[in-house]
């Protein structure tokens, strides 16, 4: 019988240890950045997804630790860079590296993390195939950030543009994790269609995580979800709920939405948020968006169910079920 996957807490510890070994400690500042990266790592959902897929595909070696850690290094480096671009001073409730060490240090430390990850990648079997996967990630991360800067605060952002941004900024790294799992499990198989199907699954999964965040920003509560609703709207960020409203609003609603968008003070006021909520309710945006998410979850579950029964398959299905959102308040 196939062994049960390692528990999440153990996986986090293993990835943190691997990150510590991969990142060098030549300079005091790099020691501080390394500590920051490991201590503020969160749930390590990307490398854990990679691990689950290696188990789903019957992989029994230990390179999943290395590949998952490399993916997390790239993710961490991209956050260091993003915080500089966005002039962010807080990361996961703590002062960001650029706030603590300065922008130049944050940029160079991010570059160093990327170098550590790619250097370690060269030590693995199938390094050339894995390198193709991760260089694509680096290219698309940059494209996503540039696209986001180009369309920042533009109410005319359409769905195709928005989905491309979140694919590049979020989905692509999940896609690398699932595709790399297939490569590890199939070292002598050059089936590009199969490899691409695992990448596309991961990209859709990563996109779904972002869409779910979009949902709870508009339709969650501070008490149950730990965040004040409508923060994206108040900050002038265009996400899926707002796009749905913009394309379905009446003429009167469209004019009102334009007025709100142009006046940041009113957009942030209780009256402005209340007006937006009424428009969302009239156009059934919550129901429509929740239904979209539900359909996407079920399609991803169908892909996972296409594999033979195993504890890893059940664990992935459980994780996918957790991504469903309530259709009604």
Beta strands, then each sheet from edge to edge (+ up, - down):
strand 1: 90-91
strand 2: 94-95
sheet 1: 1+ 2-
end
